[in-house]
Amino acid sequence: MIKKRLNIRMSGLGGQGAVTAAHVMAMAANRDGKFSISNPFFGAEKRMAPAESYCRIGIERIYDRGELVFPDVIEVFHPQVITMGKSYTMPFYSGVKEGGVVIAGTELAIEVAGTELSTNMSMIGSVAGITKCVSMEALDGALQERFGKKFVASGGTASLDEAIKKKFAKKEMLLAKNLATVKRAYEIASEWA
């Protein structure tokens, strides 16, 4: 789907990771040798308030920023974006280009990772699988870079060391679940492409 440029609008609610999703997609595009820009668009930083982010991916340098008025892809992170109009762009599908794609849903995040907190991971996997704008390898690397694969700490007490090990284990488990969610979404979306 990406010829010269792909424009993605991510509409969600505060705390769902729409900003993180755009950042990870842009990082993955850079890893694949493409150009990208991601930018958030939200009001008061408040959980469940409207939050949008935009990701532009292209084969040439990208200079424009700001609101994405004519997206190729719209991702809807939460049903309230549609049902209650919790979106800065209303109706939420406004401006979608002819032949564009709308991706909605959170069920896969719950099914694979066991939490809605991985909704952003299912969304980036879905858009990558449908559009092939970034590779799965680049997404994996971007996730590792964003969330950190390696955890380095120094501590002088055994109790501190144990606390660090527990925190690291939780972080590793979350990263593994997030990656599994991205991969599954990518696979499912690839079947639809």
C-alpha positions as CSV (number, residue, x, y, z in Angstrom):
1,M,0.0,0.0,0.0
2,I,2.9,2.4,0.6
3,K,3.9,3.9,-2.7
4,K,5.3,7.3,-1.9
5,R,3.8,7.9,1.5
6,L,1.4,6.3,4.0
7,N,-0.5,8.5,6.4
8,I,-1.9,6.9,9.6
9,R,-4.4,8.6,12.0
10,M,-4.6,6.8,15.4
11,S,-7.7,7.8,17.4
12,G,-8.1,6.6,20.9
13,L,-8.5,7.6,24.5
14,G,-5.9,8.8,26.9
15,G,-3.9,6.0,28.4
16,Q,-4.4,3.5,25.5
17,G,-1.0,4.1,23.9
18,A,-2.0,5.9,20.7
19,V,1.1,8.2,21.1
20,T,3.4,5.2,21.8
21,A,2.0,3.3,18.8
22,A,2.8,6.2,16.4
23,H,6.3,6.4,17.9
24,V,6.9,2.7,17.6
25,M,5.6,2.7,14.0
26,A,7.9,5.6,13.1
27,M,10.9,3.9,14.7
28,A,10.2,0.7,12.8
29,A,10.0,2.6,9.5
30,N,13.4,4.2,10.2
31,R,14.8,0.7,10.9
32,D,13.4,-0.4,7.4
33,G,15.3,2.5,5.8
34,K,12.2,4.7,5.3
35,F,11.5,8.2,6.5
36,S,8.9,8.9,9.2
37,I,7.4,11.5,11.5
38,S,5.1,10.8,14.4
39,N,3.3,13.4,16.4
40,P,0.7,13.4,19.2
41,F,-2.4,15.5,19.2
42,F,-4.3,15.8,22.5
43,G,-5.7,18.3,25.0
44,A,-5.4,17.9,28.7
45,E,-3.4,14.8,29.6
46,K,-6.2,12.8,31.2
47,R,-7.1,9.1,31.1
48,M,-10.1,8.5,28.8
49,A,-10.0,11.9,27.2
50,P,-9.7,12.0,23.4
51,A,-6.1,11.4,22.2
52,E,-4.9,11.1,18.6
53,S,-1.5,10.6,17.1
54,Y,-0.3,10.6,13.5
55,C,2.4,8.7,11.8
56,R,3.6,9.5,8.3
57,I,5.9,7.0,6.6
58,G,7.5,7.5,3.2
59,I,10.3,6.8,0.8
60,E,11.2,10.5,0.7
61,R,11.9,13.0,3.4
62,I,8.8,14.2,5.3
63,Y,8.6,17.8,6.4
64,D,5.0,18.4,7.3
65,R,3.7,17.9,10.8
66,G,0.5,18.6,12.6
67,E,-3.0,17.1,12.2
68,L,-3.4,14.5,9.5
69,V,-6.5,15.6,7.6
70,F,-6.4,13.0,4.8
71,P,-5.3,9.6,6.2
72,D,-4.8,6.4,4.3
73,V,-5.4,4.4,7.4
74,I,-7.5,5.3,10.5
75,E,-7.1,3.2,13.6
76,V,-9.8,3.3,16.2
77,F,-8.4,2.2,19.6
78,H,-11.7,2.4,21.6
79,P,-15.4,2.0,20.8
80,Q,-16.1,5.4,22.4
81,V,-14.3,7.1,19.6
82,I,-17.3,6.1,17.4
83,T,-20.2,5.7,19.9
84,M,-19.6,8.8,22.0
85,G,-17.6,11.0,19.5
86,K,-14.5,11.0,21.6
87,S,-12.3,12.1,18.8
88,Y,-10.8,15.3,17.6
89,T,-11.8,14.5,14.1
90,M,-15.6,13.9,13.8
91,P,-16.9,12.0,12.3
92,F,-13.9,9.7,13.1
93,Y,-13.7,8.6,9.5
94,S,-13.5,12.1,8.1
95,G,-11.0,12.6,5.4
96,V,-10.1,9.0,4.8
97,K,-8.7,8.6,1.3
98,E,-10.5,6.6,-1.3
99,G,-9.4,3.0,-0.9
100,G,-8.3,3.8,2.7
101,V,-8.6,1.4,5.6
102,V,-10.3,1.7,9.0
103,I,-9.1,-0.7,11.7
104,A,-11.0,-1.0,14.9
105,G,-10.9,-3.3,17.9
106,T,-9.3,-4.3,21.2
107,E,-10.4,-8.0,21.5
108,L,-7.1,-9.3,20.1
109,A,-5.1,-7.6,22.9
110,I,-7.2,-9.2,25.5
111,E,-7.1,-12.6,23.8
112,V,-3.3,-12.7,23.3
113,A,-1.8,-10.5,26.1
114,G,-4.7,-10.8,28.5
115,T,-5.1,-7.0,28.9
116,E,-6.6,-4.0,27.0
117,L,-3.2,-2.3,27.7
118,S,-1.9,-4.0,24.6
119,T,-4.5,-2.5,22.3
120,N,-1.8,-0.3,20.8
121,M,0.3,-3.4,20.0
122,S,-2.6,-5.1,18.2
123,M,-3.2,-1.9,16.2
124,I,0.4,-1.4,15.0
125,G,0.5,-5.1,14.1
126,S,-2.7,-4.8,12.2
127,V,-1.7,-1.7,10.2
128,A,1.7,-3.2,9.4
129,G,0.2,-6.5,8.3
130,I,-2.4,-4.8,6.0
131,T,-0.2,-2.2,4.5
132,K,3.3,-3.8,4.7
133,C,4.6,-0.3,5.6
134,V,7.1,-1.8,8.0
135,S,8.5,-5.3,8.5
136,M,7.8,-7.5,11.5
137,E,11.6,-7.5,12.1
138,A,11.6,-3.7,12.3
139,L,8.6,-3.7,14.6
140,D,10.4,-6.2,16.9
141,G,13.5,-4.0,17.0
142,A,11.5,-0.8,17.6
143,L,9.7,-2.5,20.5
144,Q,13.0,-3.6,22.0
145,E,14.4,-0.1,21.6
146,R,11.3,1.6,22.9
147,F,10.8,-0.6,25.9
148,G,14.3,-1.8,26.5
149,K,15.4,-5.4,26.2
150,K,18.4,-5.0,28.5
151,F,18.0,-3.8,32.1
152,V,21.2,-2.7,33.8
153,A,21.2,-1.8,37.5
154,S,23.7,-1.7,40.3
155,G,22.7,-2.2,43.9
156,G,24.5,-3.0,47.1
157,T,21.9,-5.0,48.9
158,A,20.3,-8.4,48.3
159,S,16.8,-6.9,48.8
160,L,17.4,-4.3,46.2
161,D,18.7,-6.9,43.8
162,E,15.6,-9.0,44.4
163,A,13.3,-6.0,43.7
164,I,15.2,-5.3,40.5
165,K,14.9,-8.9,39.4
166,K,11.1,-8.9,40.0
167,K,10.6,-5.6,38.1
168,F,12.8,-6.9,35.3
169,A,10.8,-10.1,35.0
170,K,7.5,-8.2,34.8
171,K,9.0,-5.9,32.1
172,E,10.3,-8.9,30.1
173,M,6.9,-10.6,30.4
174,L,5.0,-7.5,29.3
175,L,7.4,-7.1,26.3
176,A,7.0,-10.7,25.3
177,K,3.2,-10.4,25.5
178,N,3.3,-7.1,23.5
179,L,5.4,-8.7,20.8
180,A,3.1,-11.7,20.7
181,T,0.1,-9.4,20.2
182,V,1.9,-7.5,17.4
183,K,2.8,-10.7,15.7
184,R,-0.7,-12.2,15.9
185,A,-2.3,-9.0,14.6
186,Y,0.2,-8.8,11.8
187,E,-0.6,-12.4,10.8
188,I,-4.3,-11.9,10.9
189,A,-4.1,-8.6,9.0
190,S,-1.8,-10.1,6.4
191,E,-4.5,-12.6,5.5
192,W,-6.9,-9.7,4.8
193,A,-4.4,-7.8,2.7
